[in-house]
């Protein structure tokens, strides 16, 4: 089902993603963050659904369907680099900061900051062209909520 999508992501010079594919790539990245510590908790799943509902104006059913597709894609995808490259090409800088905030929301939803999850957020921020300072500020904004 996702073979064509993955082929486009792994192309030497991938074309920018359309809205639907960008949503899928971002949601798959959120799933990857949530799974990084080996515990894909219900609170993380609920947070991913909430993020996609708010970010894209989806119904609960649509958010669940998007997450289900993203879970499948994440399991089949080779690495985080291609997700972030695709997102960077499809999303303006200010919106990429919102991506980092979404990642921090998933990391922090269970009240614990796992080293594996944090490593992926730092990698994603770097690959998205987000400075360490802006990523730290995004984390602080999420922690303050």
C-alpha positions as CSV (number, residue, x, y, z in Angstrom):
1,X,0.0,0.0,0.0
2,X,2.8,2.4,0.9
3,X,5.4,1.1,-1.6
4,X,4.9,4.1,-3.9
5,X,5.0,6.6,-1.1
6,X,8.2,5.1,0.3
7,X,9.8,5.0,-3.2
8,X,9.1,8.7,-3.6
9,X,10.6,9.4,-0.1
10,X,13.7,7.5,-0.9
11,X,14.3,9.0,-4.3
12,X,17.6,10.8,-4.7
13,X,15.7,14.1,-5.3
14,X,12.2,13.6,-4.0
15,X,9.5,16.0,-5.1
16,X,7.7,18.1,-2.5
17,X,4.8,16.2,-0.9
18,X,1.2,17.2,-1.4
19,X,-0.9,17.9,1.6
20,X,-2.2,14.4,2.1
21,X,1.3,12.9,1.9
22,X,2.8,15.6,4.2
23,X,0.1,14.8,6.8
24,X,0.9,11.1,6.5
25,X,4.7,11.7,6.9
26,X,4.2,14.0,9.9
27,X,1.9,11.5,11.6
28,X,4.3,8.6,10.9
29,X,7.1,10.7,12.5
30,X,4.8,11.2,15.6
31,X,4.2,7.4,15.7
32,X,8.0,6.8,15.4
33,X,8.6,9.1,18.4
34,X,5.9,7.4,20.4
35,X,7.3,4.0,19.6
36,X,11.0,5.0,20.3
37,X,10.9,3.9,23.9
38,X,9.4,0.6,23.2
39,X,6.1,1.5,24.9
40,X,3.4,2.8,22.5
41,X,1.1,4.0,25.2
42,X,-2.6,4.8,24.9
43,X,-1.8,8.4,26.1
44,X,0.6,8.8,23.2
45,X,-1.9,7.4,20.7
46,X,-4.6,9.8,22.0
47,X,-2.1,12.7,21.8
48,X,-1.3,11.8,18.2
49,X,-5.0,11.8,17.3
50,X,-5.5,15.1,19.1
51,X,-2.6,16.7,17.3
52,X,-3.9,15.6,13.9
53,X,-7.5,16.6,14.6
54,X,-6.3,20.1,15.7
55,X,-3.6,20.6,13.0
56,X,-5.7,19.3,10.1
57,X,-9.3,19.9,11.2
58,X,-10.1,16.1,11.1
59,X,-13.0,14.3,12.7
60,X,-12.1,11.7,15.3
61,X,-12.7,8.9,12.7
62,X,-10.4,10.7,10.1
63,X,-7.7,11.2,12.8
64,X,-7.8,7.5,13.7
65,X,-7.7,6.4,10.1
66,X,-4.7,8.7,9.4
67,X,-2.9,7.4,12.5
68,X,-3.6,3.8,11.4
69,X,-2.1,4.5,8.0
70,X,0.9,6.2,9.7
71,X,1.5,3.3,12.0
72,X,1.7,1.0,8.9
73,X,4.0,3.4,7.1
74,X,6.2,3.9,10.1
75,X,6.7,0.2,10.5
76,X,7.7,-0.2,6.8
77,X,9.8,2.9,6.5
78,X,13.6,2.6,6.7
79,X,14.6,5.7,8.7
80,X,13.7,9.0,10.3
81,X,15.8,11.0,7.9
82,X,13.4,10.5,4.9
83,X,10.4,11.5,6.9
84,X,11.9,14.7,8.1
85,X,13.4,15.6,4.6
86,X,9.9,15.2,3.1
87,X,8.4,17.3,5.8
88,X,11.1,20.0,5.5
89,X,10.4,20.2,1.7
90,X,6.7,20.5,2.2
91,X,6.4,22.8,5.3
92,X,7.4,26.4,5.9
93,X,9.9,27.1,8.7
94,X,7.3,28.5,11.1
95,X,5.1,25.4,10.6
96,X,8.1,23.2,11.1
97,X,8.5,24.7,14.6
98,X,4.9,23.5,15.1
99,X,6.1,20.0,14.0
100,X,8.7,20.1,16.7
101,X,6.1,21.2,19.2
102,X,3.9,18.3,18.2
103,X,6.9,15.9,18.6
104,X,7.5,17.3,22.1
105,X,3.9,16.8,23.0
106,X,4.1,13.1,22.2
107,X,7.4,12.8,24.1
108,X,6.0,14.5,27.2
109,X,2.5,13.2,27.3
110,X,3.4,10.3,29.6
111,X,5.2,12.5,32.0
112,X,8.6,11.0,31.2
113,X,11.3,12.2,28.9
114,X,12.9,9.0,27.4
115,X,16.4,9.4,26.0
116,X,15.5,7.5,22.8
117,X,12.5,9.8,22.2
118,X,14.6,12.9,22.9
119,X,17.3,11.7,20.5
120,X,14.8,11.4,17.7
121,X,13.4,14.9,18.4
122,X,16.9,16.4,18.3
123,X,17.6,14.5,15.1
124,X,14.3,15.6,13.5
125,X,14.8,19.2,14.6
126,X,18.3,19.3,13.0
127,X,17.0,17.7,9.8
128,X,14.1,20.1,9.7
129,X,16.5,23.0,9.9
130,X,15.2,24.0,13.4
131,X,17.9,25.5,15.6
132,X,18.6,23.9,19.0
133,X,17.4,27.1,20.6
134,X,14.1,27.0,18.8
135,X,13.6,23.4,19.6
136,X,14.4,24.1,23.3
137,X,11.9,26.9,23.3
138,X,9.3,24.7,21.7
139,X,9.9,22.1,24.4
140,X,9.5,24.7,27.1
141,X,6.2,26.0,25.6
142,X,4.9,22.4,25.7
143,X,6.1,21.8,29.2
144,X,4.4,25.0,30.4
145,X,1.0,23.8,29.1
